[in-house]
Amino acid sequence: MSYGLSVAYGVSKKLSIRTGISKVDFGYDTNEVEFSASLQGTLSGRLNNVNYSEAAENVVIESKSENGFALAENKSASDVLANDISRNGIVAQEFGYIEVPVELDYALIDNRFGVNLVGGVSTMFLTNNSVALNDSNESIKLGEANNLNNVNFSTNVGFGLNYKFTPKLRLNIEPIFKYQLNTFSDTSGSFNPFSIGVYSGLNFKF
């Protein structure tokens, strides 16, 4: 989910450069994770790339995640939750950014109905970072990912459709693909986040 404001400067009749500021939130789930609890309080079965909260000190993850997480080498631990050996759950990661894009907008068709191409880059500043372990009964906040870079960049490419209500007011709809370049400082795999968003809004021309 993303929302914000943007401004643009017309270089020519068809070409403009634009920037702005927006708030964007991402979420990723890693399915088929087995977990249990241990009284031993060791590092066995922990995700190496998560700084655990005090409430999750004894949670043991028994399977390996590939979405930016690495599991400790020793994964064996005894379950002490009644007679329940282990449970299946989902590792849910959420992180949010303040995004500042710099993009070029080229008008292919500039009539009442318009079509334009969009390309550029974004700088994203980390504002939210949390990792939770969820099952059908409860949610446990594990802590924060320690391998997220505070500043991240993405390449953006897409196109836009617009309709002019008046010469100064138009409605924009823009499907845009954004590929993030350096979200993680260390991962257990080759996972690189990307997003395909449909951005819509009103554009007022001064």
Backbone as a chain_set.jsonl record, in Angstrom:
{"seq": "MSYGLSVAYGVSKKLSIRTGISKVDFGYDTNEVEFSASLQGTLSGRLNNVNYSEAAENVVIESKSENGFALAENKSASDVLANDISRNGIVAQEFGYIEVPVELDYALIDNRFGVNLVGGVSTMFLTNNSVALNDSNESIKLGEANNLNNVNFSTNVGFGLNYKFTPKLRLNIEPIFKYQLNTFSDTSGSFNPFSIGVYSGLNFKF", "coords": {"N": [[0.849, -1.19, 0.0], [0.532, 2.209, -0.832], [0.812, 5.743, -0.562], [0.737, 9.268, -1.289], [2.202, 12.434, -2.366], [2.997, 14.171, -5.4], [5.08, 16.181, -7.573], [5.619, 17.824, -10.699], [7.711, 18.943, -13.402], [7.463, 20.53, -16.477], [9.5, 19.796, -19.055], [9.339, 19.863, -21.795], [6.643, 19.931, -24.237], [5.886, 17.271, -24.324], [7.573, 15.945, -22.541], [8.308, 15.515, -19.125], [9.718, 15.966, -15.843], [9.531, 14.44, -12.707], [8.967, 14.359, -9.152], [8.562, 13.647, -5.632], [6.94, 12.646, -2.564], [6.188, 9.782, -0.66], [4.454, 7.339, 1.343], [5.141, 3.989, 1.821], [4.275, 0.588, 2.269], [5.352, -2.739, 2.792], [4.785, -6.298, 2.709], [5.734, -9.616, 3.481], [5.269, -13.107, 3.377], [6.44, -16.171, 4.698], [5.741, -19.37, 4.148], [4.787, -22.623, 5.592], [6.336, -23.088, 7.932], [7.776, -24.633, 10.709], [7.452, -24.564, 14.228], [8.364, -24.39, 17.709], [8.615, -24.376, 21.327], [11.269, -23.778, 23.654], [12.871, -24.402, 26.752], [15.505, -24.046, 27.013], [16.746, -21.799, 26.013], [18.773, -21.296, 24.126], [20.708, -20.421, 21.165], [19.967, -22.132, 19.219], [18.017, -23.008, 16.447], [17.173, -20.462, 15.872], [16.384, -17.598, 13.859], [18.927, -16.151, 12.126], [18.998, -13.591, 11.104], [17.318, -11.973, 12.548], [16.646, -9.796, 15.189], [15.725, -10.774, 18.221], [12.78, -10.206, 20.187], [12.137, -9.775, 23.729], [9.94, -11.287, 24.505], [9.945, -13.386, 22.739], [12.093, -15.019, 23.162], [12.364, -17.8, 23.647], [11.337, -19.102, 21.456], [11.515, -21.51, 18.931], [12.528, -22.052, 15.685], [11.999, -24.464, 13.227], [12.373, -24.966, 10.565], [13.738, -23.867, 7.387], [13.989, -20.575, 6.153], [13.811, -18.712, 3.074], [13.436, -16.13, 2.403], [15.205, -13.775, 2.829], [16.059, -14.538, 5.331], [18.168, -16.383, 7.579], [18.759, -19.541, 9.015], [19.889, -20.77, 12.155], [22.626, -23.108, 12.556], [22.293, -25.453, 14.213], [19.355, -27.052, 14.627], [17.805, -28.531, 16.361], [15.578, -29.017, 19.053], [13.799, -29.379, 22.15], [10.32, -29.652, 22.645], [8.235, -27.913, 24.862], [5.653, -27.251, 25.214], [2.965, -28.374, 26.549], [1.812, -31.429, 25.282], [2.411, -30.986, 22.711], [4.304, -31.325, 19.906], [5.327, -29.81, 17.699], [4.329, -26.917, 15.788], [2.676, -25.699, 12.86], [3.278, -22.753, 11.019], [3.448, -19.314, 9.897], [5.99, -17.15, 8.894], [5.862, -13.8, 9.072], [6.841, -10.89, 7.583], [7.085, -7.417, 7.844], [7.755, -4.27, 6.43], [8.322, -0.766, 6.114], [8.587, 2.266, 4.176], [9.65, 5.669, 3.608], [9.314, 7.072, 0.544], [11.105, 8.599, -2.09], [10.815, 9.45, -5.24], [12.457, 9.948, -8.459], [11.57, 10.637, -11.595], [11.087, 10.263, -15.157], [8.611, 11.374, -17.384], [7.007, 10.641, -20.275], [4.904, 11.708, -22.803], [3.032, 9.782, -24.917], [0.585, 9.885, -26.202], [-1.347, 12.732, -26.242], [-4.074, 13.715, -25.759], [-7.6, 14.122, -25.015], [-7.958, 11.584, -23.914], [-5.073, 10.146, -22.678], [-1.788, 8.675, -23.048], [1.153, 7.662, -21.453], [4.699, 7.093, -20.936], [6.711, 5.93, -18.218], [9.664, 6.214, -16.319], [12.396, 5.692, -14.047], [14.084, 6.258, -10.878], [13.954, 5.407, -7.364], [14.512, 6.583, -4.053], [14.494, 5.103, -0.91], [13.628, 5.337, 2.458], [13.962, 3.625, 5.413], [11.307, 3.057, 7.67], [9.672, 1.37, 9.13], [9.831, -1.832, 10.668], [9.368, -5.108, 11.241], [9.007, -8.491, 12.421], [7.01, -11.314, 12.564], [5.56, -14.323, 13.94], [3.082, -16.362, 12.907], [0.203, -18.384, 13.546], [-2.814, -20.356, 13.304], [-3.994, -19.754, 15.704], [-2.647, -17.781, 17.203], [-0.466, -14.889, 17.333], [2.931, -14.181, 17.354], [5.234, -11.754, 18.078], [8.319, -11.74, 16.77], [10.506, -9.981, 16.55], [12.815, -7.677, 15.128], [14.069, -7.438, 11.782], [17.523, -7.691, 11.199], [18.969, -7.304, 8.953], [18.101, -5.446, 7.174], [18.648, -2.708, 5.096], [18.967, 0.732, 5.948], [18.654, 2.66, 4.018], [17.389, 2.36, 0.808], [17.225, 1.504, -2.689], [15.377, 1.697, -5.765], [14.565, 0.662, -9.109], [12.364, 2.021, -11.481], [9.717, 1.4, -13.739], [7.149, 1.869, -16.116], [3.805, 2.564, -17.327], [1.312, 5.044, -18.127], [-2.165, 5.857, -17.977], [-4.454, 8.371, -18.762], [-7.131, 10.697, -18.204], [-8.513, 13.69, -19.293], [-10.392, 15.926, -17.547], [-10.655, 18.664, -17.569], [-8.606, 21.244, -19.135], [-6.783, 21.622, -17.077], [-7.184, 19.711, -15.111], [-6.885, 16.268, -14.493], [-7.375, 12.69, -14.501], [-5.292, 10.122, -13.38], [-4.024, 6.842, -14.039], [-1.661, 4.5, -13.299], [0.114, 1.699, -13.949], [2.995, 0.392, -12.506], [6.18, -1.074, -12.392], [8.474, -1.905, -9.877], [11.717, -2.528, -8.966], [13.65, -3.52, -6.332], [16.929, -2.674, -5.248], [18.868, -2.941, -3.165], [17.761, -4.007, -0.727], [18.29, -5.836, 1.37], [21.083, -6.423, 3.534], [22.244, -8.837, 3.936], [21.415, -12.099, 2.986], [19.88, -15.385, 3.024], [19.446, -16.487, 0.63], [18.65, -15.751, -2.808], [16.793, -13.737, -2.805], [15.081, -10.967, -3.988], [13.241, -8.159, -3.422], [10.341, -6.988, -5.179], [7.844, -4.927, -6.686], [4.605, -4.645, -8.134], [2.645, -2.161, -8.867], [-0.493, -0.394, -9.008], [-0.953, 2.78, -9.528], [-2.955, 5.517, -8.734], [-4.631, 8.674, -9.124], [-5.437, 12.226, -8.811], [-4.462, 14.832, -10.987], [-3.401, 18.105, -11.0], [-2.879, 20.872, -13.005], [-0.782, 23.641, -12.987]], "CA": [[0.0, 0.0, 0.0], [1.329, 3.424, -0.941], [0.063, 6.984, -0.757], [1.617, 10.423, -1.179], [2.032, 13.57, -3.261], [4.094, 14.352, -6.35], [5.117, 17.403, -8.376], [6.309, 17.607, -11.97], [8.114, 20.13, -14.167], [7.414, 20.248, -17.9], [10.699, 20.148, -19.822], [8.787, 20.205, -23.103], [5.216, 19.616, -24.294], [5.684, 15.835, -24.101], [8.467, 15.375, -21.532], [8.348, 16.167, -17.817], [10.434, 15.283, -14.779], [8.692, 14.531, -11.52], [9.443, 13.816, -7.88], [7.528, 13.746, -4.609], [7.176, 11.888, -1.343], [5.077, 8.878, -0.379], [4.628, 6.298, 2.358], [4.872, 2.687, 1.208], [4.401, -0.538, 3.197], [5.49, -4.046, 2.164], [4.64, -7.453, 3.579], [6.121, -10.89, 2.876], [5.004, -14.278, 4.208], [7.142, -17.417, 4.426], [4.816, -20.408, 4.582], [5.259, -23.962, 5.959], [7.376, -22.996, 8.962], [7.48, -25.368, 11.932], [8.04, -23.904, 15.391], [8.034, -24.909, 19.033], [9.218, -23.571, 22.389], [12.306, -24.478, 24.4], [13.296, -23.757, 27.992], [16.965, -24.007, 27.049], [17.167, -20.422, 25.758], [19.987, -21.224, 23.331], [20.528, -19.832, 19.841], [19.563, -23.179, 18.285], [16.719, -22.838, 15.837], [16.806, -19.062, 15.692], [16.693, -16.94, 12.595], [20.117, -15.331, 12.362], [18.813, -12.216, 10.65], [16.274, -11.336, 13.349], [16.921, -9.435, 16.58], [14.536, -11.267, 18.913], [12.233, -9.478, 21.324], [12.205, -10.543, 24.972], [8.805, -12.21, 24.57], [10.141, -14.498, 21.805], [13.419, -15.589, 23.421], [12.377, -19.265, 23.666], [10.711, -19.651, 20.262], [12.462, -22.254, 18.1], [12.094, -22.279, 14.305], [12.56, -25.758, 12.854], [12.583, -25.079, 9.13], [14.584, -22.8, 6.864], [13.359, -19.566, 5.309], [14.666, -18.184, 2.01], [13.081, -14.729, 2.13], [16.018, -12.827, 3.563], [16.388, -15.04, 6.652], [19.059, -17.536, 7.666], [18.505, -20.293, 10.232], [21.085, -21.238, 12.837], [23.037, -24.432, 12.119], [21.694, -26.479, 15.037], [17.937, -26.77, 14.628], [17.095, -29.447, 17.232], [15.174, -28.492, 20.351], [12.668, -30.108, 22.706], [9.116, -28.845, 22.821], [7.745, -27.985, 26.23], [4.276, -26.779, 25.249], [2.11, -29.53, 26.797], [2.293, -32.573, 24.517], [2.465, -30.55, 21.328], [5.702, -31.39, 19.478], [5.604, -28.606, 16.918], [3.162, -26.37, 15.109], [2.936, -25.063, 11.574], [2.937, -21.344, 11.021], [3.93, -18.429, 8.84], [6.819, -16.011, 9.282], [5.351, -12.625, 8.367], [7.726, -9.735, 7.703], [6.546, -6.151, 7.37], [8.643, -3.108, 6.512], [7.789, 0.39, 5.424], [9.556, 3.276, 3.75], [9.339, 6.946, 2.98], [9.875, 6.957, -0.802], [11.295, 9.829, -2.857], [11.168, 9.068, -6.607], [12.811, 10.901, -9.515], [11.135, 9.898, -12.773], [10.765, 10.956, -16.404], [7.28, 11.064, -17.886], [6.95, 11.017, -21.688], [3.55, 11.553, -23.324], [2.898, 9.198, -26.252], [-0.651, 10.457, -26.715], [-1.699, 13.849, -25.358], [-5.395, 14.221, -26.102], [-8.459, 13.964, -23.831], [-7.401, 10.35, -23.39], [-3.63, 10.201, -22.868], [-0.935, 7.527, -22.696], [2.521, 8.113, -21.228], [5.684, 6.151, -20.418], [7.325, 6.401, -16.983], [10.88, 5.505, -15.924], [13.218, 6.444, -13.105], [14.598, 5.575, -9.687], [13.435, 5.877, -6.088], [15.272, 6.406, -2.822], [13.545, 4.736, 0.132], [14.171, 5.43, 3.812], [13.257, 2.656, 6.252], [10.578, 3.633, 8.804], [8.993, 0.317, 9.88], [10.557, -3.087, 10.554], [8.878, -6.076, 12.218], [8.892, -9.886, 12.013], [6.096, -12.021, 13.455], [5.295, -15.739, 13.68], [1.633, -16.496, 13.017], [-0.513, -19.607, 13.228], [-4.261, -20.151, 13.302], [-4.466, -19.387, 17.036], [-2.005, -16.633, 17.824], [0.615, -14.205, 16.63], [4.05, -13.873, 18.236], [6.188, -10.83, 17.487], [9.686, -12.234, 16.972], [11.431, -8.859, 16.722], [13.1, -6.896, 13.925], [15.12, -7.938, 10.892], [18.758, -6.921, 11.359], [19.683, -7.23, 7.676], [17.469, -4.447, 6.302], [19.373, -1.448, 4.978], [18.168, 1.91, 6.281], [18.386, 3.359, 2.756], [17.232, 1.383, -0.255], [16.956, 2.118, -3.986], [14.64, 0.866, -6.71], [14.382, 1.14, -10.477], [10.935, 2.074, -11.757], [9.334, 1.491, -15.141], [5.73, 1.608, -16.271], [3.101, 3.443, -18.254], [0.164, 5.681, -17.517], [-3.365, 6.212, -18.735], [-5.063, 9.535, -18.111], [-8.312, 11.302, -18.835], [-8.607, 15.114, -18.965], [-11.706, 16.512, -17.303], [-10.474, 20.028, -18.063], [-7.185, 21.396, -19.487], [-5.941, 21.66, -15.884], [-7.467, 18.606, -14.192], [-6.984, 14.966, -15.148], [-7.296, 11.48, -13.692], [-4.182, 9.257, -13.797], [-3.897, 5.447, -13.591], [-0.314, 4.121, -13.749], [0.758, 0.449, -13.522], [4.445, 0.604, -12.477], [7.005, -2.145, -11.835], [9.612, -1.381, -9.118], [12.654, -3.577, -8.555], [14.527, -2.982, -5.29], [18.313, -3.019, -5.541], [19.694, -3.305, -2.002], [16.904, -4.066, 0.459], [18.939, -6.599, 2.436], [22.539, -6.432, 3.597], [22.663, -10.237, 3.952], [20.285, -13.017, 2.869], [20.226, -16.797, 2.913], [19.154, -16.882, -0.739], [18.78, -14.688, -3.805], [15.502, -13.047, -2.802], [15.107, -9.529, -4.218], [11.858, -7.685, -3.45], [9.859, -6.137, -6.256], [6.419, -4.658, -6.568], [3.846, -4.202, -9.302], [1.58, -1.37, -8.278], [-1.346, 0.428, -9.856], [-1.026, 4.074, -8.855], [-4.015, 6.347, -9.295], [-4.799, 9.946, -8.429], [-5.809, 13.406, -9.587], [-3.354, 15.689, -11.365], [-3.82, 19.487, -11.27], [-1.832, 21.584, -13.739], [-0.72, 25.081, -12.707]], "C": [[0.882, 1.236, 0.0], [0.414, 4.623, -1.134], [1.01, 8.159, -0.577], [1.247, 11.508, -2.165], [3.226, 13.642, -4.207], [3.953, 15.69, -7.063], [5.923, 17.111, -9.634], [6.625, 18.935, -12.632], [8.16, 19.758, -15.64], [8.664, 20.733, -18.607], [10.3, 20.566, -21.23], [7.305, 19.829, -23.086], [4.959, 18.155, -23.958], [6.496, 15.264, -22.934], [8.422, 16.196, -20.246], [9.158, 15.323, -16.851], [9.651, 15.49, -13.489], [9.367, 13.898, -10.308], [8.304, 13.961, -6.873], [7.927, 12.994, -3.368], [5.944, 11.026, -1.08], [5.462, 7.908, 0.725], [4.25, 4.976, 1.722], [5.155, 1.581, 2.215], [4.43, -1.846, 2.421], [5.255, -5.147, 3.187], [4.982, -8.725, 2.832], [5.855, -12.013, 3.867], [5.86, -15.448, 3.746], [6.311, -18.545, 5.012], [5.548, -21.679, 5.015], [6.455, -23.907, 6.899], [6.913, -23.78, 10.188], [8.161, -24.676, 13.105], [7.562, -24.569, 16.67], [8.675, -23.987, 20.052], [10.217, -24.418, 23.152], [12.645, -23.695, 25.653], [14.8, -23.517, 28.021], [17.516, -22.62, 26.756], [18.451, -20.296, 24.968], [19.668, -20.568, 21.995], [20.096, -20.862, 18.816], [18.175, -22.902, 17.747], [16.269, -21.401, 15.698], [17.118, -18.598, 14.276], [17.833, -15.96, 12.836], [19.898, -13.858, 12.034], [17.676, -11.493, 11.369], [16.808, -11.03, 14.742], [15.662, -9.734, 17.39], [14.111, -10.335, 20.038], [12.284, -10.377, 22.563], [11.099, -11.58, 25.053], [9.002, -13.445, 23.697], [11.469, -15.206, 22.018], [13.453, -17.104, 23.276], [11.693, -19.9, 22.464], [11.776, -20.282, 19.376], [11.849, -22.5, 16.734], [12.777, -23.536, 13.806], [12.708, -25.967, 11.353], [13.282, -23.831, 8.633], [13.805, -21.877, 5.949], [14.336, -19.086, 4.261], [14.42, -16.709, 1.748], [13.873, -13.778, 3.006], [16.433, -13.304, 4.934], [17.357, -16.212, 6.548], [18.843, -18.201, 9.013], [19.812, -20.758, 10.837], [21.362, -22.685, 12.475], [22.325, -25.547, 12.883], [20.21, -26.196, 15.189], [17.164, -27.669, 15.584], [16.786, -28.785, 18.564], [13.979, -29.282, 20.839], [11.503, -29.167, 22.929], [8.6, -29.015, 24.24], [6.339, -27.422, 26.354], [3.338, -27.981, 25.333], [2.671, -30.745, 26.071], [2.445, -32.246, 23.039], [3.916, -30.483, 20.872], [6.087, -30.138, 18.704], [4.327, -28.167, 16.228], [3.593, -25.736, 13.797], [2.483, -23.613, 11.625], [3.517, -20.617, 9.831], [4.815, -17.36, 9.463], [6.397, -14.826, 8.419], [6.27, -11.433, 8.637], [7.052, -8.504, 7.116], [7.613, -5.07, 7.49], [8.103, -1.995, 5.648], [8.851, 1.436, 5.161], [8.871, 4.614, 3.498], [10.056, 6.938, 1.642], [9.938, 8.318, -1.479], [11.724, 9.43, -4.275], [11.668, 10.246, -7.431], [12.564, 10.179, -10.831], [10.92, 10.831, -13.967], [9.42, 10.454, -16.907], [7.188, 11.573, -19.323], [5.566, 10.712, -22.243], [3.581, 10.992, -24.749], [1.666, 9.75, -26.955], [-1.092, 11.532, -25.734], [-2.994, 14.497, -25.836], [-6.27, 14.153, -24.846], [-8.137, 12.647, -23.131], [-5.906, 10.349, -23.694], [-2.939, 8.915, -22.452], [0.483, 8.041, -22.535], [3.388, 6.981, -20.708], [6.378, 6.772, -19.207], [8.568, 5.561, -16.698], [11.709, 6.348, -14.981], [13.7, 5.595, -11.962], [13.927, 6.174, -8.45], [14.46, 5.649, -4.994], [14.273, 6.167, -1.698], [14.239, 4.684, 1.487], [13.318, 4.578, 4.751], [12.602, 3.336, 7.457], [9.91, 2.568, 9.671], [9.68, -1.013, 9.623], [10.061, -4.046, 11.634], [8.784, -7.464, 11.598], [8.026, -10.598, 13.04], [5.944, -13.466, 13.009], [3.815, -15.97, 13.946], [1.191, -17.928, 12.773], [-1.995, -19.325, 13.357], [-4.78, -19.63, 14.633], [-3.881, -18.096, 17.582], [-0.933, -16.042, 16.92], [1.68, -13.819, 17.644], [4.987, -12.924, 17.508], [7.601, -11.302, 17.809], [10.655, -11.094, 17.254], [11.574, -8.085, 15.431], [14.181, -7.566, 13.096], [16.358, -7.055, 11.033], [19.553, -6.817, 10.063], [19.002, -6.309, 6.679], [18.306, -3.174, 6.282], [18.449, -0.277, 5.272], [17.811, 2.737, 5.053], [18.405, 2.335, 1.638], [16.895, 2.124, -1.552], [16.166, 1.152, -4.858], [14.672, 1.507, -8.087], [12.907, 1.009, -10.819], [10.674, 2.18, -13.254], [7.85, 1.156, -15.249], [5.118, 2.519, -17.319], [1.879, 4.007, -17.543], [-0.96, 5.905, -18.499], [-4.014, 7.379, -18.017], [-6.245, 10.055, -18.929], [-8.423, 12.737, -18.344], [-10.058, 15.534, -18.78], [-11.751, 17.943, -17.83], [-9.006, 20.14, -18.493], [-6.256, 21.364, -18.275], [-6.123, 20.459, -14.953], [-7.62, 17.299, -14.952], [-6.878, 13.843, -14.126], [-6.202, 10.584, -14.25], [-4.355, 7.848, -13.236], [-2.6, 4.914, -14.175], [0.122, 2.776, -13.161], [2.276, 0.609, -13.623], [5.123, -0.586, -11.794], [8.226, -1.52, -11.155], [10.453, -2.537, -8.592], [13.649, -2.989, -7.563], [15.941, -3.542, -5.439], [19.091, -3.504, -4.324], [18.87, -3.283, -0.719], [17.626, -4.698, 1.635], [20.453, -6.469, 2.366], [23.086, -7.852, 3.587], [21.42, -11.101, 3.87], [20.798, -14.446, 2.785], [19.953, -17.323, 1.508], [19.338, -15.708, -1.67], [17.484, -13.891, -3.906], [15.696, -11.547, -2.955], [13.676, -9.021, -4.324], [11.557, -6.868, -4.702], [8.366, -5.916, -6.029], [5.85, -4.263, -7.919], [2.635, -3.478, -8.751], [0.776, -0.635, -9.329], [-1.606, 1.723, -9.095], [-2.089, 4.934, -9.53], [-4.137, 7.637, -8.48], [-5.235, 11.042, -9.379], [-4.608, 14.298, -9.802], [-3.92, 17.073, -11.697], [-2.655, 20.256, -11.871], [-1.908, 23.076, -13.454], [-0.332, 25.849, -13.965]], "O": [[1.863, 1.308, 0.741], [-0.625, 4.529, -1.787], [1.971, 8.075, 0.187], [0.151, 11.521, -2.726], [4.331, 13.226, -3.858], [2.863, 16.257, -7.148], [6.804, 16.251, -9.632], [5.911, 19.922, -12.453], [8.815, 18.787, -16.018], [8.874, 21.938, -18.749], [10.859, 21.51, -21.787], [6.772, 19.451, -22.043], [3.927, 17.828, -23.372], [6.146, 14.213, -22.396], [8.491, 17.424, -20.282], [9.273, 14.109, -17.019], [9.167, 16.588, -13.217], [10.222, 13.021, -10.435], [7.199, 14.358, -7.241], [9.107, 12.731, -3.139], [4.809, 11.471, -1.253], [6.641, 7.689, 1.0], [3.168, 4.845, 1.149], [6.155, 1.628, 2.932], [3.634, -2.048, 1.504], [5.494, -4.961, 4.381], [4.575, -8.904, 1.685], [6.173, -11.894, 5.05], [5.994, -15.691, 2.547], [6.19, -18.665, 6.231], [6.759, -21.805, 4.834], [7.457, -24.59, 6.69], [5.785, -23.607, 10.65], [9.311, -24.251, 12.997], [6.515, -25.215, 16.713], [9.216, -22.94, 19.696], [10.042, -25.629, 23.286], [12.703, -22.465, 25.626], [15.314, -22.869, 28.933], [18.619, -22.285, 27.19], [19.161, -19.301, 25.108], [18.524, -20.205, 21.72], [19.878, -20.516, 17.655], [17.258, -22.594, 18.509], [15.095, -21.146, 15.431], [17.995, -19.135, 13.599], [17.715, -15.047, 13.654], [20.538, -12.983, 12.618], [17.135, -10.513, 10.855], [17.362, -11.909, 15.401], [14.655, -9.038, 17.264], [14.938, -9.755, 20.741], [12.454, -11.591, 22.452], [11.306, -12.654, 25.619], [8.311, -14.446, 23.882], [11.926, -15.927, 21.131], [14.461, -17.653, 22.829], [11.487, -21.113, 22.446], [12.81, -19.672, 19.101], [10.773, -23.089, 16.63], [13.993, -23.677, 13.939], [13.127, -27.039, 10.917], [13.409, -22.85, 9.365], [13.058, -22.326, 5.08], [15.542, -19.046, 4.502], [15.129, -16.098, 0.947], [13.304, -13.057, 3.826], [17.098, -12.562, 5.657], [17.365, -16.941, 5.556], [18.753, -17.524, 10.038], [20.746, -21.104, 10.113], [20.44, -23.42, 12.122], [21.808, -26.483, 12.273], [19.835, -25.204, 15.813], [15.937, -27.576, 15.616], [17.622, -28.083, 19.133], [13.215, -29.807, 20.028], [11.682, -28.024, 23.351], [8.537, -30.13, 24.757], [5.874, -27.144, 27.459], [2.958, -28.544, 24.307], [3.851, -31.068, 26.211], [2.593, -33.146, 22.212], [4.686, -29.674, 21.389], [7.076, -29.482, 19.033], [3.373, -28.934, 16.099], [4.732, -25.294, 13.649], [1.442, -23.29, 12.198], [4.012, -21.228, 8.884], [4.432, -16.734, 10.45], [6.554, -14.844, 7.198], [6.449, -11.024, 9.784], [6.51, -8.553, 6.012], [8.291, -4.961, 8.512], [7.507, -2.23, 4.597], [9.88, 1.485, 5.834], [7.675, 4.677, 3.215], [11.28, 6.81, 1.599], [8.979, 9.089, -1.456], [12.892, 9.102, -4.486], [11.348, 11.399, -7.141], [13.263, 9.218, -11.155], [10.616, 12.014, -13.81], [9.131, 9.258, -16.86], [7.278, 12.775, -19.571], [5.104, 9.574, -22.162], [4.087, 11.634, -25.669], [1.697, 10.045, -28.15], [-1.201, 11.278, -24.534], [-3.017, 15.654, -26.255], [-5.747, 14.128, -23.733], [-8.053, 12.595, -21.904], [-5.51, 10.532, -24.846], [-3.439, 8.166, -21.613], [0.971, 8.78, -23.389], [2.888, 6.027, -20.112], [6.609, 7.981, -19.166], [8.533, 4.337, -16.82], [11.732, 7.574, -15.09], [13.728, 4.368, -12.05], [13.406, 7.289, -8.483], [15.184, 4.654, -5.0], [13.317, 6.928, -1.541], [15.295, 4.07, 1.64], [12.11, 4.783, 4.869], [13.25, 4.095, 8.177], [9.608, 2.832, 10.835], [10.071, -1.301, 8.492], [10.307, -3.82, 12.819], [8.517, -7.605, 10.404], [8.272, -10.501, 14.243], [6.17, -13.794, 11.844], [3.345, -15.798, 15.07], [1.73, -18.611, 11.903], [-2.395, -18.171, 13.505], [-5.895, -19.112, 14.694], [-4.542, -17.389, 18.343], [-0.554, -16.615, 15.898], [1.379, -13.207, 18.669], [5.485, -13.253, 16.431], [8.03, -11.272, 18.962], [11.533, -11.226, 18.106], [10.596, -7.856, 14.719], [15.097, -8.185, 13.636], [16.263, -5.829, 10.993], [20.674, -6.309, 10.059], [19.28, -6.37, 5.481], [18.635, -2.627, 7.335], [17.279, -0.293, 4.888], [16.794, 3.43, 5.038], [19.335, 1.534, 1.537], [16.35, 3.227, -1.523], [16.274, -0.064, -4.706], [14.788, 2.725, -8.222], [12.273, 0.007, -10.489], [11.328, 2.954, -13.954], [7.355, 0.266, -14.557], [5.824, 3.161, -18.096], [1.467, 3.511, -16.495], [-0.739, 6.114, -19.692], [-4.112, 7.376, -16.79], [-6.334, 9.876, -20.144], [-8.428, 12.989, -17.139], [-10.852, 15.505, -19.72], [-12.728, 18.376, -18.441], [-8.23, 19.219, -18.239], [-5.062, 21.106, -18.425], [-5.28, 20.226, -14.087], [-8.373, 17.213, -15.922], [-6.356, 14.031, -13.027], [-6.175, 10.309, -15.45], [-4.781, 7.678, -12.094], [-2.437, 4.872, -15.395], [0.469, 2.715, -11.981], [2.795, 0.923, -14.694], [4.68, -1.041, -10.739], [8.933, -0.712, -11.758], [9.963, -3.406, -7.87], [14.401, -2.074, -7.898], [16.127, -4.726, -5.719], [19.909, -4.414, -4.456], [19.236, -2.624, 0.254], [17.591, -4.182, 2.752], [21.034, -6.411, 1.282], [24.257, -8.062, 3.27], [20.46, -10.868, 4.606], [21.974, -14.692, 2.516], [20.206, -18.495, 1.231], [20.086, -14.777, -1.371], [17.125, -13.424, -4.987], [16.389, -10.922, -2.152], [12.958, -9.421, -5.24], [12.417, -6.15, -5.213], [7.723, -6.64, -5.269], [6.521, -3.632, -8.736], [1.709, -4.101, -8.231], [1.283, -0.295, -10.398], [-2.381, 1.752, -8.139], [-2.112, 5.058, -10.755], [-3.79, 7.676, -7.299], [-5.384, 10.827, -10.582], [-3.814, 14.498, -8.883], [-4.795, 17.21, -12.551], [-1.564, 20.283, -11.301], [-2.948, 23.705, -13.649], [-0.227, 27.075, -13.932]]}, "num_chains": 1, "name": "protein.A"}
